[in-house]
Amino acid sequence: MAKRFAAFLLFLFVLPASVSPVRAASAPAPLMVGSPAPAFVRPDLSGRPVALKSYRGKVVLVDFWASWCPPCIIAIPKLIGLQKQHAEKLQIIGVSMDDDAEAARDVANRFAFNYPLLMGDAKFGHRYGGILGLPSAFLIGRDGRIVKILRGEQSPGELDRAIQSALRS
Amino acid sequence: MHRRAFTGSLISLLAAAPAMAQSGSAPTIPEEALIQPMVLAAILKNGNPPPLLQVGFSVMYSEAHIPGSIYAGPTGTEAGVEKLKAAVKDFDTSKPVVIYCGCCPWVRCPNVAGAYRTLTGLGFAQVQVLYIADNFGADWADKGYPVAHG
């Protein structure tokens, strides 16, 4: 009886793991356009809490970046300009995927950021479907749903068009 | 307006320069040292792959990496290079070793070129670098190749 029970346990736990060793329990669920944006509350680099839900009613751009990602750094002045241009209707949130906050702070000191910067991590990335390359950004509509996922370096004007489109809808 | 835009781009390019210049650029790696994702995936499937080293950033490694690969980075920094040296200190330099990053597009990667130079400088005769054109997500995970998390 005990042997049968052990075999059952083996079947239940070990066998599925060996059949699908790759994206087992910890694989992130994919995030699609139309999905509700995963909620978060995290302190910004100054320690002030930033809650996604507090921006409901605005279009939100969650921008995953890192100090070591040249295209991310190149995009920062553009993002600062967009935040200034659409201050009433748009909120950009920068999520640093740096290994430590010091590197993010160094970048924060080089630009006049007008939007909050938070530290991300693997858990945060998983909640957004896995951030397996930078830059990655998620445009969230006024209703809190993902309207566009921007992966990789964007061509000039692409971000503008995506934001304009989200602001119109 | 154009002048302001140009100045803005120039400032951001200069701001990005430290990240770009840390360890040379990936395109300087000899073509014969590159291994394509499809080829490495086939080697993994057949079993008994060479040692694999992820030489990028730890947050990215925690998010997703090739099963069995060791974290040894980021080699765009001196601390990362030391970590890589420590990771390979007991390796046989005559045997193949595969390194990869995938943090960002190949031409922008701040890590693989430094890792390649470090390993060849240590006498490794068969250093292969996984060619990741855009990033680990698009060129590896999204293709259905094996991924581990944590």
Interface residues (C-beta under 8 A of the other chain):
Chain A: P21 V22 R23 S26 A27 P28 A66 S67 W68 C69 P70 P71 I73 I74 A75 I76 P77 K78 G81 M97 D98 D99 V107 R110 F111 G120 D121 A122 G125 H126 G130 I131 L132 G133 L134 P135 R151 G152 E153
Chain B: G8 S9 I11 S12 L13 A15 A16 A19 M20 Q22 F57 S58 V59 M60 S62 E63 A64 P67 P74 G76 G102 C103 C104 P105 R108 P110 D134 N135 F136 G137 A138 W140 A141 P146 V147 A148 H149 G150
